[in-house]
Amino acid sequence: MKRTTIIGLFGLFVLAGGVVGASAQSVGGALYVTYGTTRFAARESFEAVTEASSKTGIGIGGTVTGLWRGVFVDAGFSQQKVLGQRVFVDQGTVYSLGIPVRITLRPVDVAAGWRLQAGRVSPYVGAGLAYLSYKEESDFSVSGDDVDERKTGPLVLLGVDVRLVRLLKIGGELRYRAIQGVLGVGGASQAFGEDQAGGMAFAARVSVGS
């Protein structure tokens, strides 16, 4: 995703929070940063290519809360970059081809949900869509080796925030993305019968805002 798109995403949330907040004092907004681990649904494929089935990364996002009672809308962006080698799989046995490959996953999440408030503690749950940009690149690729796909799938999220001071909260969250149509059509993912490019993401979260 281009930097201008990310800036525009944040601008949209700030503007939405300001416009709605002008007519309803209960409406608020916050920006957040996350740091956590994504466990890929295509576990065997990623282990074969990268020797790991999970990856840590940083995410950013924005939330507008209090639109109606506890309703909120949320948008977030994260990225995982993984290095590995192209492989050939024969009857479950993995053979490395010695060709370096770079895998980049950039999910953009848009969701709506319900947030409760119990003193300083604020649990939430939501659902929406995840838009995934998935790329595989290598320096010695031939036609058909590299992958550049974009697909959309359902998203479920839940988490909790704890207010430290007036505009600062910390918390944790879980996001599950189910995205098909990227993997499973060739290479290791086809050999292992894995067609899910999403997975489970666990992250710590720091929010600034109301």
N, C-alpha and C positions, 0 to 999 in steps of 0.2 A: 504494500500500500504506500502511495506517495505521501511525503510529509505534508503537503498542502491538504490532502484528504483528512489526515489525522487532525490537523489544526482546525479544519472546517467542522469536524465532528465535535470537538470541544466547544467551538464557537456556537454550534447549534444548541448544545445543552445549556451553556451560559445564557444565551438569548431566551430560550424557552423558560428557564428558571426565572429570569428577570421579568419577562412579560406576564407570566402567570402569577408570579409573586406580587406584582403590582396590584392585583385584584383579590388576592387571598393570602393573608399573612402566614397561614399554616404551610404554604408551599415553600419548599427549600431545594437547594441543589448542592452537590458536592463533587469534587474531583478525587480520584483515587489512583494509587499505585499498588500493584500486587507483585509478589515474588513467590514462586512455587514450582511444583513439578507436574508435568503432564505424563500420564501413563497411557501409551498408545494402545488403541484397541487391536491393531495389527501387530501383536506382540512378537510372534515368531518371525515375521518379515523384518521388523526393525532389528531384532537380535541378530538375524542372519547378516544383514547389511551393515549395521552400525555397532554390533555387540552390546547394545543397550535397548531396553524396551521403554525407557522414560527419559525425560529431559527437563532440566530446570530452565526458567526464563522469567522475564519481567513483563508485566502488562500494565496498561493504563486504561482509564475509563472515566465516565461521568454518569451521575444519577440525578434525576429530578424526583423528589419525594412529595407526598402529601397532595397529589393531584385530586384524589377523592378518598377521604379517610386515610387508610394505610397504603393506597396504591402508589407504585413508583414505576418509572421507566428507566432503563439502563442501557448503555452502550459501552462496549469495551474492545480493546485491541491488544493482542499479544503476539509473540513470535518465538519460535524455536528453530534453531539451526543445528543440524546434526551432520557430522562427517562419517563416512564409511567407505566401503568398497563394493563395486558391483560383483554379484555372485551368480552362480549357476546351481540350481537345485535339482538333484536326480534322486528320486525315490526317498525324499526326506534328508538326503545327505547334501550338505552345503559345501560348494567349492568356490573359493575366492578367485576372482579373475585378475586381481591386482590393479584394478582401475579405480582410482579415487572418485568418490561421488559426494556431492554436497546436497543435502536435503533441507529445504526451508518451508516451514509451515507458518502461515499468518492467518489465524482466525479472527474474524470480526463478529462480535456478538451483539444482538439487539434483543432485549427482553422486557417484559412487564411482569409485575408481581405484587406481592402484599408484604408489608413490613409492619411489625408490631413494636411497641415501645413500652418497656418496663423499667422505669428509672433510667439508669445509664446504659442498660443493655437493650439492643435492638436486633432481634432475629428477623430473617426475611427468607422468602421463597419466591421463585419466579420461573418463567418459561418463555421461550422465544425461538429465534432462528440464529444459526451460526453460518457465516459465509466464510469458506476456507479457500485460501490461495495456497496451492501445493506445487512445489518445484523440485525436480531432480536434475542436477547439472554435473557434468564431468568434462575434463579437458580433452579427452580422447574419444568422445562419443561419435557415433555414426547416426544416420537418419533413423529415428524411431527410438533411440536410447533415452534421450532427455524427456522429461515430463513437465508440462506446465498446464495445470488444470485448476479450475475454480468451480466449486460446488457448494450447495446450501443444504443444511439439514437441521433437525430439531435440536434445541438446547434446553437443558434443565439446570437451574442453579439454586443453591441454598447456602446460607451463611449467617453470621452474627457479627455485629459491631458493638464495641464498648467505648463509650465517650470518656476521654481522659480530661479534656478541658472543653471550653465552649465550642470551638471549631475543629477539634482534632479527635479522631476516632481510630482505634485499631481493631482488627478482627481477623476472621478467617472465613474462607468460603470454598465450596465445591462446585465445579461446573462439569457437566457431562454433555459432550457433543457426539451426535450420531450422524456421520456424513458418509454417504455411499457414492460410488461412481468415479472415484479417483483411483483406488487400488483394486486389485483382483483381476485385471485384464492382461497382465503379463508379468514376467520376472518372478521374484521370490513370492510376492503376494498371491499370484495366481497358483503357484506350486503349493502354497500352504492354505489356499482357499480362504484368504482374508480380504474382505472388500470394504472394511471400515477404516476411514482415514481420521476419524475423531478419537475420542478417548476421555478419560477422567482426569480433571485438573484439580489439584489441591493447592491453595495459595494462602499466604498471609497477606493482609491488606491494611493499608494506611489511607484514611480519608480526611480531606480538608474541606469543610463547608458545614452548612446547617443540616 
